[in-house]
Amino acid sequence: MTKERILITGGAGFIGSQLGYYLSQRGYDIILVDNMSYGNLDNLNINGKTFGTFIEEDIRNKSFINLTENIDYIFHFAGIAPLPDCQENPYTTIDNNVAGTANVLECARINGIKKIIFSSTSAIYENHINFPTSESDKVTPDLLYATSKQQCELLCNSFQNVYGLPIVTLRFFNVYGPHQDFLRKHPPLTGYLIKTFLEGKIPTLFGDGEQQRDYVYVDDVIRMCELAMIKPEANGEIFNVCSGKTYSVNEIFTNVAKHFNINVQPNYEIPSKFWDTYSHLFKGIYKMNKNRLKKEVLKYCLGDPIKSKKILNWETQVSLEDGMERCVKFAKEL
């Protein structure tokens, strides 16, 4: 029996590589595509094993269509994600995230792909005031990253309605786990804390640390991805990939510090200084609104996982305590 072939864009990234490794262990033929602007070749060696076929290619290129020949499923994870990178490069963000998605969808349509699983984001709920957020809620993002993902979701809806292309949209909340890039310029919170402790420094938290968000461990995310691929009832749906629980920044800090056997208090700084390394965004006549930045830094985030459980029988299994312990263990070994 011929193996089903799965192509993962952003395959050298954190979630894409973890998914590729998992699916290769399940017997699928995996093709990992990444232009390496944010990918890392170290992600393609997990537990001392390489997996799949890696191809360095940009999803915006016309030649990408050749890579989608004889492919059964596409997981589309490629794109620019760090918020400040998106704000300082509007054209590149839209070109990568939106135009790139349009090319992936068109190539999938032409080559008769069975299904596309698209990675959206909880950031699309960034201006919500009622929680938990549901997939049926009206979304009104305004920062460039979330806005680009909303545009991608509209494209997915277009290809589903006009061509009948089966697409599942997954709105990832705050995903964490081993192999997350804690060395990048602007890493996520858990990666930043680990990086800072490894350097023997004291982390700086912006605000009072009491802002709360919904975190989900990467192994749970991968299970969700597989269910979205294999279950026909997922077709055409949008799902929150969330725990339905919130944890404060201070709780995350305390948890990570405990696994480093460190007993210190963090430094606290005002939210408006969060993007000080991107000072050019706050210059000129039309500068970034610091109140909007403060709102982003202090935002509350809680997703509703009921639809995911009802349709796909999925819910998170890894606790924050266990997940953070695994992250710290991996980082120390690395």
C-alpha positions as CSV (number, residue, x, y, z in Angstrom):
1,M,0.0,0.0,0.0
2,T,1.4,3.4,-1.0
3,K,2.0,5.8,1.8
4,E,-0.1,9.0,1.9
5,R,2.1,12.0,1.3
6,I,1.8,15.1,3.5
7,L,3.4,18.5,2.7
8,I,4.1,20.9,5.6
9,T,4.9,24.5,4.8
10,G,6.9,26.2,7.5
11,G,8.2,22.7,8.1
12,A,11.4,23.8,9.8
13,G,9.5,25.9,12.3
14,F,8.5,24.9,15.8
15,I,5.0,23.4,15.2
16,G,5.6,22.3,11.6
17,S,8.7,20.2,12.5
18,Q,7.1,18.6,15.6
19,L,4.1,17.7,13.5
20,G,6.3,16.3,10.7
21,Y,8.2,14.1,13.1
22,Y,5.0,12.8,14.7
23,L,3.4,12.0,11.3
24,S,6.5,10.4,10.0
25,Q,6.4,8.1,13.0
26,R,2.8,7.3,12.1
27,G,3.9,6.0,8.7
28,Y,3.2,9.0,6.4
29,D,5.6,10.2,3.7
30,I,6.5,13.8,4.9
31,I,7.8,16.7,2.8
32,L,8.9,19.7,4.7
33,V,9.0,23.0,2.9
34,D,10.6,26.2,4.4
35,N,12.3,29.3,3.0
36,M,14.4,29.4,6.3
37,S,13.5,33.1,7.1
38,Y,12.3,31.8,10.5
39,G,12.9,28.1,10.2
40,N,15.8,26.3,11.9
41,L,17.5,23.2,10.6
42,D,18.1,22.0,14.2
43,N,14.3,21.4,14.3
44,L,14.7,18.7,11.6
45,N,16.6,16.4,14.0
46,I,14.4,15.2,16.9
47,N,15.6,12.7,19.4
48,G,18.7,12.1,17.3
49,K,16.6,11.2,14.2
50,T,16.1,13.0,11.0
51,F,12.7,12.6,9.3
52,G,10.9,13.4,6.0
53,T,12.3,15.2,3.0
54,F,13.3,18.8,3.4
55,I,13.1,21.3,0.5
56,E,14.1,24.9,0.8
57,E,11.5,26.8,-1.2
58,D,9.3,29.8,-0.8
59,I,5.6,29.3,-1.0
60,R,5.2,32.4,-3.1
61,N,7.3,31.0,-6.0
62,K,5.6,29.7,-9.1
63,S,7.7,26.6,-8.8
64,F,5.9,25.7,-5.6
65,I,3.1,24.1,-7.7
66,N,5.6,21.3,-8.6
67,L,6.0,20.4,-5.0
68,T,2.3,19.9,-4.5
69,E,2.0,17.2,-7.2
70,N,1.1,13.8,-5.9
71,I,0.5,15.2,-2.4
72,D,-2.5,14.1,-0.4
73,Y,-2.6,16.6,2.4
74,I,-1.1,20.1,3.1
75,F,-0.5,21.6,6.5
76,H,0.0,25.3,5.7
77,F,2.0,26.8,8.6
78,A,4.4,29.1,6.8
79,G,4.3,32.8,7.5
80,I,5.7,35.7,9.5
81,A,4.4,35.5,13.1
82,P,6.3,37.8,15.5
83,L,4.1,40.9,16.1
84,P,6.8,43.6,15.9
85,D,8.3,42.0,12.8
86,C,4.9,42.3,11.1
87,Q,4.3,45.9,12.2
88,E,7.7,47.1,10.9
89,N,7.3,45.2,7.6
90,P,3.7,45.6,6.3
91,Y,4.4,44.7,2.7
92,T,6.5,41.7,3.5
93,T,3.9,40.5,6.0
94,I,1.1,40.6,3.6
95,D,3.2,39.2,0.8
96,N,4.3,36.2,2.9
97,N,1.2,35.5,4.9
98,V,-1.6,36.5,2.5
99,A,-0.2,36.2,-1.1
100,G,1.7,33.1,0.0
101,T,-1.5,31.5,1.3
102,A,-3.3,32.4,-2.0
103,N,-0.6,30.5,-3.9
104,V,-0.7,27.5,-1.6
105,L,-4.5,27.3,-2.0
106,E,-4.4,27.7,-5.8
107,C,-1.7,25.0,-6.1
108,A,-3.7,22.7,-4.0
109,R,-6.8,23.3,-6.1
110,I,-5.0,22.6,-9.4
111,N,-3.3,19.4,-8.1
112,G,-6.4,18.0,-6.4
113,I,-5.2,18.0,-2.8
114,K,-7.5,16.0,-0.5
115,K,-7.5,18.6,2.3
116,I,-5.6,21.7,3.6
117,I,-5.2,22.4,7.3
118,F,-4.5,26.1,7.8
119,S,-2.8,27.5,10.9
120,S,-4.6,30.7,12.0
121,T,-4.2,32.3,15.4
122,S,-6.0,33.3,18.6
123,A,-4.6,36.8,17.9
124,I,-7.5,37.2,15.6
125,Y,-9.6,37.8,18.8
126,E,-7.2,40.5,19.9
127,N,-9.9,43.2,20.4
128,H,-12.4,41.0,22.1
129,I,-13.9,42.0,25.5
130,N,-16.2,38.9,26.1
131,F,-14.6,35.6,27.1
132,P,-14.2,32.8,26.4
133,T,-13.9,33.5,22.7
134,S,-15.8,31.2,20.3
135,E,-15.2,30.4,16.6
136,S,-18.6,32.0,15.7
137,D,-17.6,35.4,17.3
138,K,-17.2,38.4,15.0
139,V,-13.5,39.2,14.8
140,T,-12.1,42.8,14.4
141,P,-8.3,42.6,14.6
142,D,-6.1,45.7,13.7
143,L,-2.5,44.7,14.3
144,L,-0.8,43.5,11.1
145,Y,-0.2,39.9,12.1
146,A,-3.8,39.2,13.1
147,T,-5.1,41.2,10.2
148,S,-3.1,39.1,7.8
149,K,-4.5,35.9,9.3
150,Q,-8.0,37.2,9.0
151,Q,-7.4,37.9,5.3
152,C,-6.0,34.3,5.0
153,E,-9.2,32.9,6.6
154,L,-11.3,34.9,4.1
155,L,-9.2,33.3,1.3
156,C,-9.8,29.8,2.7
157,N,-13.5,30.6,2.9
158,S,-13.4,31.7,-0.7
159,F,-11.7,28.5,-2.0
160,Q,-14.1,26.4,0.0
161,N,-17.2,28.1,-1.3
162,V,-16.2,28.6,-4.9
163,Y,-14.2,25.4,-5.6
164,G,-15.3,23.0,-2.8
165,L,-11.7,22.7,-1.7
166,P,-11.7,21.0,1.8
167,I,-10.0,23.2,4.3
168,V,-9.8,23.1,8.1
169,T,-8.8,26.3,9.9
170,L,-7.1,25.9,13.3
171,R,-6.8,29.0,15.5
172,F,-3.8,28.2,17.7
173,F,-3.7,29.9,21.1
174,N,-0.4,30.3,23.0
175,V,1.5,27.1,21.9
176,Y,4.6,26.2,23.9
177,G,6.9,23.2,24.2
178,P,10.4,21.9,23.5
179,H,12.1,23.0,20.3
180,Q,10.3,26.4,20.5
181,D,12.8,29.0,19.3
182,F,13.9,30.7,22.5
183,L,17.0,32.1,20.8
184,R,15.2,34.4,18.4
185,K,15.2,38.2,18.7
186,H,11.6,38.4,20.2
187,P,10.7,34.9,21.6
188,P,7.4,34.0,23.2
189,L,7.1,34.4,26.9
190,T,8.1,30.8,27.9
191,G,11.0,30.9,25.5
192,Y,12.1,34.3,26.8
193,L,12.1,33.1,30.4
194,I,14.1,30.0,29.6
195,K,16.6,31.9,27.5
196,T,17.1,34.5,30.3
197,F,17.5,32.0,33.1
198,L,20.0,30.0,31.0
199,E,22.0,33.3,30.6
200,G,22.0,33.7,34.4
201,K,19.9,36.9,34.1
202,I,16.7,38.0,35.8
203,P,13.7,38.3,33.3
204,T,11.8,41.6,32.8
205,L,8.0,41.3,32.7
206,F,5.9,44.1,31.3
207,G,3.0,45.3,33.3
208,D,2.3,43.8,36.7
209,G,2.5,40.2,35.5
210,E,-1.2,39.5,36.3
211,Q,-2.3,39.4,32.6
212,Q,-3.7,36.0,31.8
213,R,-3.6,33.9,28.6
214,D,-4.6,30.5,27.4
215,Y,-1.6,28.1,26.9
216,V,-1.6,24.8,25.0
217,Y,1.2,22.3,24.9
218,V,2.6,21.3,21.5
219,D,1.8,17.6,21.8
220,D,-1.9,18.5,22.3
221,V,-1.7,20.7,19.2
222,I,-0.3,17.9,17.1
223,R,-3.1,15.6,18.1
224,M,-5.5,18.2,17.0
225,C,-3.8,18.6,13.7
226,E,-4.0,14.9,13.0
227,L,-7.7,14.8,13.9
228,A,-8.4,17.8,11.6
229,M,-6.7,15.8,8.8
230,I,-8.4,12.4,9.2
231,K,-11.9,13.4,10.3
232,P,-14.2,14.4,7.4
233,E,-16.5,16.2,9.9
234,A,-13.8,18.8,10.3
235,N,-14.0,19.9,6.7
236,G,-14.9,23.5,6.3
237,E,-14.8,24.2,10.0
238,I,-12.8,26.6,12.2
239,F,-11.5,25.3,15.5
240,N,-10.0,26.9,18.6
241,V,-6.9,25.0,19.7
242,C,-6.9,26.0,23.3
243,S,-7.0,24.6,26.8
244,G,-10.0,26.7,28.1
245,K,-7.8,27.7,31.1
246,T,-5.8,30.8,31.7
247,Y,-2.5,31.3,33.5
248,S,-0.9,34.7,34.5
249,V,2.5,35.8,33.4
250,N,3.6,35.6,37.1
251,E,2.4,32.0,37.3
252,I,4.4,31.1,34.2
253,F,7.4,32.9,35.6
254,T,7.2,31.0,39.0
255,N,6.7,27.7,37.2
256,V,9.7,28.1,35.0
257,A,11.9,29.5,37.8
258,K,11.0,26.5,40.0
259,H,12.3,24.0,37.4
260,F,15.6,26.0,37.3
261,N,15.7,25.9,41.1
262,I,15.8,29.7,41.1
263,N,14.2,31.8,43.7
264,V,14.1,35.4,42.4
265,Q,11.6,38.0,41.7
266,P,11.3,39.4,38.1
267,N,11.9,42.9,37.1
268,Y,8.8,44.8,36.1
269,E,8.6,47.5,33.4
270,I,5.8,49.6,32.0
271,P,4.0,48.0,29.0
272,S,4.9,50.9,26.6
273,K,8.6,49.9,26.7
274,F,7.8,46.4,25.5
275,W,8.9,47.2,21.9
276,D,11.8,49.5,22.7
277,T,14.0,47.7,20.3
278,Y,11.6,48.8,17.5
279,S,11.8,52.4,18.4
280,H,11.3,53.6,14.8
281,L,7.7,52.5,15.0
282,F,7.1,55.3,17.5
283,K,8.7,58.1,15.5
284,G,7.3,60.4,12.8
285,I,3.9,62.0,12.3
286,Y,2.0,58.7,12.2
287,K,3.6,56.8,15.0
288,M,2.4,53.6,16.7
289,N,-0.2,54.3,19.4
290,K,1.5,53.3,22.7
291,N,-2.0,52.8,24.3
292,R,-2.6,50.2,21.6
293,L,0.7,48.5,22.5
294,K,-0.2,48.6,26.2
295,K,-3.6,47.0,25.3
296,E,-1.8,44.2,23.5
297,V,0.8,43.6,26.3
298,L,-2.0,43.5,28.9
299,K,-4.6,41.7,26.9
300,Y,-6.6,38.8,28.4
301,C,-6.9,35.6,26.3
302,L,-9.2,32.7,26.9
303,G,-10.6,30.3,24.2
304,D,-13.7,28.2,24.2
305,P,-12.7,24.5,23.4
306,I,-16.3,23.2,23.3
307,K,-16.6,22.9,19.5
308,S,-13.2,21.1,19.3
309,K,-14.4,18.6,21.9
310,K,-17.9,18.2,20.4
311,I,-16.9,17.6,16.8
312,L,-13.4,16.1,17.1
313,N,-13.5,14.7,20.6
314,W,-10.3,16.7,21.4
315,E,-9.2,18.3,24.6
316,T,-5.8,19.1,26.1
317,Q,-4.1,16.4,28.1
318,V,-0.7,18.0,29.2
319,S,-0.8,20.2,32.3
320,L,1.1,23.4,32.4
321,E,3.3,22.0,35.2
322,D,4.3,18.9,33.1
323,G,4.7,21.0,30.0
324,M,7.0,23.6,31.5
325,E,9.1,20.8,33.1
326,R,9.6,19.2,29.7
327,C,10.6,22.6,28.1
328,V,13.2,23.4,30.8
329,K,14.6,19.9,30.6
330,F,15.0,20.1,26.8
331,A,16.6,23.6,27.0
332,K,19.1,22.6,29.6
333,E,20.2,19.5,27.5
334,L,20.4,21.7,24.3
